[in-house]
Amino acid sequence: MKARRARLRARGTASVEAAVALPFFVLVLSGVWFVRDRQLAIQSAENQVRSCAWQYSANDCSEVPKGCEGVLAPGTAPRANTKVDDVLNDAKSAVVAGGDSKGVIETVATKLLGPAIGALFGRFVEASTTRQVARPGILGGGQTVVSGRYHLACNLQPTTPAQVVNDAWAKIVNF
């Protein structure tokens, strides 16, 4: 008789433990599914922005690939707003004020050539997109927004050295 009572008490204890532990396991399982869905959405967004940026860059950043509308944001390096005369006048003032020749030449070279080089090699594309992931009701419900971002330079157009020099000169002259 004692053995029978002990078995019945053990069954009752196991039932109570299952009733207490079951909500915890449901919560953990929902969390695992949510994390999986979130990571898949992040990977999908990152794959799309990376693919769009590479396709756009391969076209010399001139034509938005099909399916990439609204994902790409082309950009350029900021243009200098100083004129050649302003740079030379600043250099002249620095020499008159007793500036060393190395510093003056370096300033003139960086102010004149820096923006031209930046304009030539400073084209880039920013790609970004978002995805929405449904959050399970047990974790608060609603939507979570994840994003993917990518930055890539547009330096893939084949050019000759003569063309690079001509383009650089055109950028310097058209300050």
Secondary structure, DSSP 8 states (H G I E B T S, - for coil): -HHHHHHHHHHHHHHHHHHHHHHHHHHHHHHHHHHHHHHHHHHHHHHHHHHHHHHHHHTTT-S--TT-TTTEEEE--------HHHHHHHHHHHHHTT--HHHHHHHHHHHHHHHHHHHHH--EEEEEEEEEEE--GGGT-SEEEEEEEEEEE---S---HHHHHHHHHHHHHT-
